[in-house]
Amino acid sequence: MQRLYAFLRRHPTGVDSFWAVVLFGLSVLAQVHENGLIGGLVVGVLCLTVALRRRAPEKMLLLVGAAGVAQVVFGVETGVADFAMLVLIYTAAANGARWASRLGLAGGLVAPTIAAFRWPSEYQTGWTTVVAACFMTVPFALAWVLGDSLRTRRAYYAQLEERAAHLEKERETQSKIAVAAERARIARELHDVVAHNVSVMVVQADGAAYVLDAAPDQAKQALETISCTGRQALAEMRRLLGVLRAGEGGDYVPQPDVEQLADLIEQVRDTGLPVEYEVRGRPRPLPSGVELTAYRIVQEALTNTRKHGGPRVAATVRLTYGDQELNLLVEDDGLGAQRELYADSGADGLGHGLIGMRERVGMVGGSLDAGPRAGGGFRISAVLPLAATG
């Protein structure tokens, strides 16, 4: 049955032609018109409109209307073939243009009245003729209502499909935006990892080269620090780059948090930069975004202190837990006048220093203040809200 239905849907004109032949046969068997030639032509035209109704509904409606006028003019009495008028009114309401639908409704309301008075029954009086005309109008009105309902339902389904397509497109757009945002986040992570760890490695390599002959033990320790830092950088870069590989799974190490700040500062101290680290308030679990932001700000600030602070520079890191926010302060006593270049152009000269910090802080709804410190040096202060912790 499914194949039969599919075949019928693929050949609508063939189906209509079959019913047109059936209607023509029933008309021939049921009625012989007095004026046979004209009656036969009218029946043929009416059946033809049924066969071609879905190919050209507007034209077939006009043709069936012309056939109805010919019936009235030449006195061809109504018969089985006039059922084509109901079919064409339905088709025009369902598939035709709006003007054709309105014309079909008007014709359907008028035609029964004209037929009732054009061919009155010998058993009918004036009132019974009116009643008969009203009764015969009902099928025409129902045919138009069914067709118009079908048109409305199709329009509704089309609107639903369009809305679904729009939502699907919007979902794809949102997905692309999310992917772009994630890639931007990974780019910032890569910048922080490379800038910090490579800076440590460069400092340690320079120190090892300087003391290689005079203090081999210190040179060996520096080389071990370079090896450890390089492995850590490779591990983080593998984790970040693995996210960019579509369809590839894997176990990735957790994101850095504030508990790892002590290890980070100890690593920085090993490079020769004195750092004072202080935690105030009651430590407690924080949103992952806040923890990562705090860690990366400290990492970026200390990296740039080491790069741009000059000789004999020292830094201070203070972490303060408040009721509603986490306050972060990183300052140093380095070359304050020259550090304004860092604030303007970024730590690496590419605009990814303070710009990246501000982006991170903005993502968690916080605020960042950075600039030269009174009395020399540079100061970075960040306020990260903790509303997400409940």
Contacts in CASP RR format, 6 or more apart in sequence:
PFRMAT RR
TARGET T0000
AUTHOR 0000-0000-0000
METHOD contacts of the structure
MODEL  1
MQRLYAFLRRHPTGVDSFWAVVLFGLSVLAQVHENGLIGGLVVGVLCLTV
ALRRRAPEKMLLLVGAAGVAQVVFGVETGVADFAMLVLIYTAAANGARWA
SRLGLAGGLVAPTIAAFRWPSEYQTGWTTVVAACFMTVPFALAWVLGDSL
RTRRAYYAQLEERAAHLEKERETQSKIAVAAERARIARELHDVVAHNVSV
MVVQADGAAYVLDAAPDQAKQALETISCTGRQALAEMRRLLGVLRAGEGG
DYVPQPDVEQLADLIEQVRDTGLPVEYEVRGRPRPLPSGVELTAYRIVQE
ALTNTRKHGGPRVAATVRLTYGDQELNLLVEDDGLGAQRELYADSGADGL
GHGLIGMRERVGMVGGSLDAGPRAGGGFRISAVLPLAATG
8 15 0 8 1.000
12 54 0 8 1.000
13 51 0 8 1.000
13 52 0 8 1.000
13 54 0 8 1.000
13 55 0 8 1.000
14 51 0 8 1.000
16 50 0 8 1.000
16 51 0 8 1.000
16 52 0 8 1.000
16 53 0 8 1.000
16 54 0 8 1.000
17 51 0 8 1.000
19 50 0 8 1.000
19 51 0 8 1.000
20 47 0 8 1.000
20 48 0 8 1.000
20 50 0 8 1.000
20 51 0 8 1.000
21 47 0 8 1.000
23 46 0 8 1.000
23 47 0 8 1.000
23 50 0 8 1.000
23 80 0 8 1.000
23 81 0 8 1.000
23 83 0 8 1.000
23 84 0 8 1.000
24 43 0 8 1.000
24 44 0 8 1.000
24 47 0 8 1.000
24 81 0 8 1.000
26 80 0 8 1.000
27 43 0 8 1.000
27 46 0 8 1.000
27 47 0 8 1.000
27 79 0 8 1.000
27 80 0 8 1.000
27 81 0 8 1.000
28 43 0 8 1.000
30 79 0 8 1.000
30 80 0 8 1.000
31 77 0 8 1.000
31 79 0 8 1.000
31 80 0 8 1.000
33 39 0 8 1.000
33 40 0 8 1.000
33 76 0 8 1.000
33 77 0 8 1.000
35 74 0 8 1.000
35 75 0 8 1.000
35 76 0 8 1.000
38 70 0 8 1.000
38 74 0 8 1.000
38 76 0 8 1.000
39 74 0 8 1.000
39 76 0 8 1.000
41 70 0 8 1.000
42 67 0 8 1.000
42 68 0 8 1.000
42 70 0 8 1.000
42 71 0 8 1.000
42 74 0 8 1.000
42 76 0 8 1.000
42 81 0 8 1.000
43 81 0 8 1.000
44 81 0 8 1.000
45 63 0 8 1.000
45 64 0 8 1.000
45 66 0 8 1.000
45 67 0 8 1.000
45 70 0 8 1.000
46 64 0 8 1.000
46 67 0 8 1.000
46 81 0 8 1.000
46 82 0 8 1.000
46 84 0 8 1.000
46 85 0 8 1.000
47 81 0 8 1.000
47 84 0 8 1.000
48 63 0 8 1.000
49 60 0 8 1.000
49 61 0 8 1.000
49 63 0 8 1.000
49 64 0 8 1.000
49 67 0 8 1.000
49 84 0 8 1.000
49 87 0 8 1.000
49 88 0 8 1.000
50 84 0 8 1.000
50 87 0 8 1.000
50 88 0 8 1.000
52 59 0 8 1.000
52 60 0 8 1.000
53 60 0 8 1.000
53 87 0 8 1.000
53 88 0 8 1.000
53 91 0 8 1.000
54 91 0 8 1.000
54 95 0 8 1.000
57 88 0 8 1.000
57 91 0 8 1.000
57 92 0 8 1.000
57 95 0 8 1.000
57 96 0 8 1.000
57 100 0 8 1.000
58 92 0 8 1.000
58 96 0 8 1.000
58 97 0 8 1.000
58 99 0 8 1.000
58 100 0 8 1.000
60 88 0 8 1.000
60 91 0 8 1.000
61 88 0 8 1.000
61 89 0 8 1.000
61 91 0 8 1.000
61 92 0 8 1.000
61 96 0 8 1.000
61 100 0 8 1.000
61 103 0 8 1.000
61 104 0 8 1.000
64 84 0 8 1.000
64 85 0 8 1.000
64 88 0 8 1.000
65 85 0 8 1.000
65 107 0 8 1.000
67 84 0 8 1.000
68 82 0 8 1.000
68 85 0 8 1.000
68 111 0 8 1.000
70 76 0 8 1.000
71 77 0 8 1.000
71 78 0 8 1.000
71 82 0 8 1.000
72 114 0 8 1.000
72 115 0 8 1.000
72 118 0 8 1.000
75 118 0 8 1.000
75 119 0 8 1.000
77 119 0 8 1.000
78 115 0 8 1.000
78 119 0 8 1.000
85 108 0 8 1.000
85 111 0 8 1.000
85 140 0 8 1.000
86 139 0 8 1.000
86 140 0 8 1.000
86 143 0 8 1.000
87 143 0 8 1.000
88 104 0 8 1.000
89 104 0 8 1.000
89 105 0 8 1.000
89 107 0 8 1.000
89 108 0 8 1.000
89 140 0 8 1.000
89 143 0 8 1.000
89 144 0 8 1.000
90 143 0 8 1.000
90 144 0 8 1.000
90 146 0 8 1.000
90 147 0 8 1.000
91 147 0 8 1.000
92 100 0 8 1.000
92 101 0 8 1.000
92 103 0 8 1.000
92 104 0 8 1.000
93 101 0 8 1.000
93 104 0 8 1.000
93 105 0 8 1.000
93 143 0 8 1.000
93 144 0 8 1.000
93 145 0 8 1.000
93 146 0 8 1.000
93 147 0 8 1.000
93 148 0 8 1.000
93 150 0 8 1.000
93 151 0 8 1.000
94 146 0 8 1.000
94 147 0 8 1.000
94 148 0 8 1.000
94 150 0 8 1.000
94 151 0 8 1.000
94 154 0 8 1.000
95 151 0 8 1.000
101 144 0 8 1.000
101 148 0 8 1.000
101 151 0 8 1.000
104 144 0 8 1.000
105 141 0 8 1.000
105 144 0 8 1.000
107 140 0 8 1.000
108 137 0 8 1.000
108 140 0 8 1.000
108 141 0 8 1.000
108 144 0 8 1.000
109 137 0 8 1.000
109 140 0 8 1.000
109 141 0 8 1.000
111 140 0 8 1.000
112 133 0 8 1.000
112 134 0 8 1.000
112 136 0 8 1.000
112 137 0 8 1.000
112 140 0 8 1.000
113 133 0 8 1.000
113 137 0 8 1.000
115 133 0 8 1.000
115 136 0 8 1.000
116 129 0 8 1.000
116 130 0 8 1.000
116 132 0 8 1.000
116 133 0 8 1.000
116 136 0 8 1.000
117 129 0 8 1.000
117 133 0 8 1.000
120 129 0 8 1.000
121 129 0 8 1.000
121 132 0 8 1.000
124 132 0 8 1.000
182 243 0 8 1.000
183 244 0 8 1.000
186 240 0 8 1.000
186 243 0 8 1.000
186 244 0 8 1.000
188 296 0 8 1.000
188 352 0 8 1.000
188 356 0 8 1.000
188 359 0 8 1.000
188 360 0 8 1.000
189 236 0 8 1.000
189 240 0 8 1.000
189 296 0 8 1.000
190 237 0 8 1.000
190 240 0 8 1.000
190 241 0 8 1.000
191 348 0 8 1.000
191 352 0 8 1.000
191 353 0 8 1.000
191 356 0 8 1.000
192 296 0 8 1.000
192 299 0 8 1.000
192 300 0 8 1.000
193 233 0 8 1.000
193 236 0 8 1.000
193 237 0 8 1.000
193 240 0 8 1.000
194 233 0 8 1.000
194 237 0 8 1.000
195 300 0 8 1.000
195 303 0 8 1.000
195 347 0 8 1.000
195 348 0 8 1.000
195 352 0 8 1.000
196 299 0 8 1.000
196 300 0 8 1.000
196 302 0 8 1.000
196 303 0 8 1.000
197 229 0 8 1.000
197 230 0 8 1.000
197 232 0 8 1.000
197 233 0 8 1.000
197 236 0 8 1.000
198 233 0 8 1.000
199 303 0 8 1.000
199 306 0 8 1.000
199 307 0 8 1.000
200 225 0 8 1.000
200 226 0 8 1.000
200 229 0 8 1.000
200 267 0 8 1.000
200 268 0 8 1.000
200 271 0 8 1.000
201 226 0 8 1.000
201 229 0 8 1.000
201 230 0 8 1.000
201 233 0 8 1.000
203 271 0 8 1.000
203 272 0 8 1.000
203 306 0 8 1.000
204 222 0 8 1.000
204 223 0 8 1.000
204 225 0 8 1.000
204 226 0 8 1.000
204 229 0 8 1.000
204 270 0 8 1.000
204 271 0 8 1.000
205 222 0 8 1.000
205 226 0 8 1.000
207 218 0 8 1.000
207 219 0 8 1.000
207 222 0 8 1.000
208 218 0 8 1.000
208 219 0 8 1.000
208 222 0 8 1.000
208 223 0 8 1.000
208 226 0 8 1.000
209 219 0 8 1.000
211 218 0 8 1.000
211 219 0 8 1.000
211 222 0 8 1.000
212 219 0 8 1.000
225 267 0 8 1.000
225 270 0 8 1.000
225 271 0 8 1.000
229 267 0 8 1.000
235 253 0 8 1.000
236 253 0 8 1.000
239 252 0 8 1.000
239 253 0 8 1.000
242 248 0 8 1.000
242 249 0 8 1.000
242 250 0 8 1.000
242 252 0 8 1.000
243 252 0 8 1.000
255 288 0 8 1.000
255 289 0 8 1.000
255 291 0 8 1.000
255 292 0 8 1.000
256 264 0 8 1.000
256 291 0 8 1.000
256 292 0 8 1.000
256 295 0 8 1.000
256 296 0 8 1.000
256 299 0 8 1.000
257 286 0 8 1.000
257 288 0 8 1.000
257 291 0 8 1.000
257 292 0 8 1.000
257 295 0 8 1.000
258 283 0 8 1.000
258 286 0 8 1.000
258 291 0 8 1.000
258 294 0 8 1.000
258 295 0 8 1.000
258 319 0 8 1.000
258 326 0 8 1.000
260 295 0 8 1.000
261 277 0 8 1.000
261 294 0 8 1.000
261 295 0 8 1.000
261 298 0 8 1.000
261 317 0 8 1.000
261 319 0 8 1.000
262 277 0 8 1.000
264 295 0 8 1.000
264 298 0 8 1.000
264 299 0 8 1.000
264 302 0 8 1.000
265 275 0 8 1.000
265 277 0 8 1.000
265 298 0 8 1.000
265 302 0 8 1.000
265 317 0 8 1.000
268 275 0 8 1.000
268 302 0 8 1.000
268 306 0 8 1.000
268 315 0 8 1.000
269 275 0 8 1.000
271 306 0 8 1.000
273 302 0 8 1.000
273 305 0 8 1.000
273 306 0 8 1.000
273 313 0 8 1.000
273 314 0 8 1.000
273 315 0 8 1.000
274 314 0 8 1.000
274 315 0 8 1.000
275 302 0 8 1.000
275 314 0 8 1.000
275 315 0 8 1.000
275 316 0 8 1.000
275 317 0 8 1.000
276 314 0 8 1.000
276 315 0 8 1.000
276 316 0 8 1.000
276 317 0 8 1.000
277 317 0 8 1.000
277 318 0 8 1.000
277 319 0 8 1.000
278 316 0 8 1.000
278 317 0 8 1.000
278 318 0 8 1.000
278 319 0 8 1.000
279 318 0 8 1.000
279 319 0 8 1.000
279 320 0 8 1.000
279 321 0 8 1.000
280 318 0 8 1.000
280 319 0 8 1.000
280 320 0 8 1.000
280 321 0 8 1.000
281 320 0 8 1.000
281 321 0 8 1.000
281 322 0 8 1.000
282 321 0 8 1.000
283 321 0 8 1.000
284 321 0 8 1.000
284 389 0 8 1.000
285 389 0 8 1.000
286 294 0 8 1.000
286 326 0 8 1.000
286 386 0 8 1.000
286 389 0 8 1.000
287 364 0 8 1.000
287 386 0 8 1.000
287 388 0 8 1.000
287 389 0 8 1.000
289 363 0 8 1.000
289 364 0 8 1.000
290 326 0 8 1.000
290 364 0 8 1.000
290 384 0 8 1.000
290 385 0 8 1.000
290 386 0 8 1.000
290 388 0 8 1.000
292 360 0 8 1.000
293 360 0 8 1.000
293 361 0 8 1.000
293 363 0 8 1.000
293 364 0 8 1.000
293 382 0 8 1.000
293 384 0 8 1.000
294 319 0 8 1.000
294 326 0 8 1.000
294 328 0 8 1.000
294 382 0 8 1.000
294 384 0 8 1.000
296 357 0 8 1.000
296 360 0 8 1.000
297 328 0 8 1.000
297 330 0 8 1.000
297 357 0 8 1.000
297 360 0 8 1.000
297 361 0 8 1.000
297 368 0 8 1.000
297 380 0 8 1.000
297 382 0 8 1.000
298 317 0 8 1.000
298 328 0 8 1.000
298 330 0 8 1.000
300 347 0 8 1.000
300 353 0 8 1.000
300 356 0 8 1.000
300 357 0 8 1.000
301 315 0 8 1.000
301 317 0 8 1.000
301 330 0 8 1.000
301 357 0 8 1.000
301 380 0 8 1.000
302 315 0 8 1.000
302 317 0 8 1.000
302 330 0 8 1.000
303 347 0 8 1.000
304 342 0 8 1.000
304 346 0 8 1.000
304 347 0 8 1.000
304 353 0 8 1.000
304 378 0 8 1.000
305 313 0 8 1.000
305 315 0 8 1.000
305 330 0 8 1.000
305 332 0 8 1.000
305 334 0 8 1.000
305 378 0 8 1.000
306 313 0 8 1.000
307 347 0 8 1.000
308 335 0 8 1.000
308 338 0 8 1.000
308 339 0 8 1.000
308 341 0 8 1.000
308 342 0 8 1.000
308 347 0 8 1.000
308 378 0 8 1.000
309 332 0 8 1.000
309 334 0 8 1.000
309 335 0 8 1.000
309 336 0 8 1.000
309 338 0 8 1.000
309 339 0 8 1.000
309 377 0 8 1.000
309 378 0 8 1.000
310 334 0 8 1.000
310 335 0 8 1.000
313 332 0 8 1.000
313 333 0 8 1.000
313 334 0 8 1.000
313 335 0 8 1.000
314 332 0 8 1.000
314 333 0 8 1.000
315 330 0 8 1.000
315 331 0 8 1.000
315 332 0 8 1.000
316 329 0 8 1.000
316 330 0 8 1.000
316 331 0 8 1.000
316 332 0 8 1.000
317 329 0 8 1.000
317 330 0 8 1.000
318 327 0 8 1.000
318 328 0 8 1.000
318 329 0 8 1.000
318 330 0 8 1.000
319 326 0 8 1.000
319 327 0 8 1.000
319 328 0 8 1.000
320 326 0 8 1.000
320 327 0 8 1.000
320 328 0 8 1.000
320 329 0 8 1.000
322 386 0 8 1.000
324 385 0 8 1.000
324 386 0 8 1.000
324 387 0 8 1.000
325 366 0 8 1.000
325 383 0 8 1.000
325 384 0 8 1.000
325 385 0 8 1.000
325 386 0 8 1.000
326 383 0 8 1.000
326 384 0 8 1.000
326 386 0 8 1.000
327 381 0 8 1.000
327 382 0 8 1.000
327 383 0 8 1.000
327 384 0 8 1.000
328 380 0 8 1.000
328 381 0 8 1.000
328 382 0 8 1.000
328 383 0 8 1.000
328 384 0 8 1.000
329 379 0 8 1.000
329 380 0 8 1.000
329 381 0 8 1.000
329 382 0 8 1.000
330 379 0 8 1.000
330 380 0 8 1.000
330 381 0 8 1.000
331 373 0 8 1.000
331 377 0 8 1.000
331 378 0 8 1.000
331 379 0 8 1.000
331 380 0 8 1.000
332 373 0 8 1.000
332 377 0 8 1.000
332 378 0 8 1.000
333 373 0 8 1.000
333 376 0 8 1.000
333 377 0 8 1.000
334 376 0 8 1.000
334 377 0 8 1.000
334 378 0 8 1.000
335 376 0 8 1.000
335 377 0 8 1.000
336 372 0 8 1.000
336 373 0 8 1.000
336 376 0 8 1.000
336 377 0 8 1.000
336 378 0 8 1.000
337 372 0 8 1.000
339 371 0 8 1.000
339 372 0 8 1.000
339 377 0 8 1.000
339 378 0 8 1.000
340 371 0 8 1.000
340 372 0 8 1.000
342 353 0 8 1.000
342 354 0 8 1.000
342 378 0 8 1.000
343 354 0 8 1.000
343 370 0 8 1.000
343 371 0 8 1.000
343 372 0 8 1.000
343 378 0 8 1.000
345 351 0 8 1.000
346 352 0 8 1.000
346 353 0 8 1.000
346 354 0 8 1.000
346 355 0 8 1.000
347 353 0 8 1.000
347 354 0 8 1.000
354 368 0 8 1.000
354 370 0 8 1.000
357 368 0 8 1.000
357 370 0 8 1.000
357 380 0 8 1.000
357 382 0 8 1.000
358 368 0 8 1.000
361 367 0 8 1.000
361 368 0 8 1.000
361 382 0 8 1.000
361 384 0 8 1.000
362 368 0 8 1.000
364 384 0 8 1.000
364 385 0 8 1.000
365 384 0 8 1.000
365 385 0 8 1.000
366 382 0 8 1.000
366 383 0 8 1.000
366 384 0 8 1.000
366 385 0 8 1.000
367 382 0 8 1.000
367 383 0 8 1.000
368 380 0 8 1.000
368 381 0 8 1.000
368 382 0 8 1.000
368 383 0 8 1.000
369 379 0 8 1.000
369 380 0 8 1.000
369 381 0 8 1.000
369 382 0 8 1.000
370 378 0 8 1.000
370 379 0 8 1.000
370 380 0 8 1.000
370 381 0 8 1.000
371 378 0 8 1.000
371 379 0 8 1.000
371 380 0 8 1.000
372 378 0 8 1.000
372 379 0 8 1.000
373 379 0 8 1.000
END
